[in-house]
Amino acid sequence: QVQLVESGGGLVQPGGSLRLSCVASGSSFRLAAMGWYRQAPGKQREWVATITSIPPRTYSTDSVKGRFTISRDNDKNTVHLQMNNLKPEDTAVYYCNASPGDVWGKGILVTVSS
């Protein structure tokens, strides 16, 4: 059973940057498509970005294009979400997801506030 653990969240001022990481257990990481989702207070969970396995193609929602970058390191079983020029509306709990299998991490809080 694959397990996902997120890290790197916290409080940042508007315009700042954070880098989220998600470490996956298990030997099938390099074959999995990895994604980041987020859930803001009082809202439904929404998709943020995805990186496929081989070849690694990336996709992201329009609201983060040009600001967020998803990447993966298969040697370290890790997927990253580099978040730049953060805005208050990016405040949410961010979740890592692996598919197939629809495995989720427990989530990590990102707060963008002055």
Secondary structure by P-SEA (a helix, b strand, c coil): cbbbbbcccccccccbbbbbbbbbcccccccccccccccccccccccccccccccbbbbbcccccccbbbbbbccccbbbbbbcccccccccbbbbbbccccccccbbbbbbcc
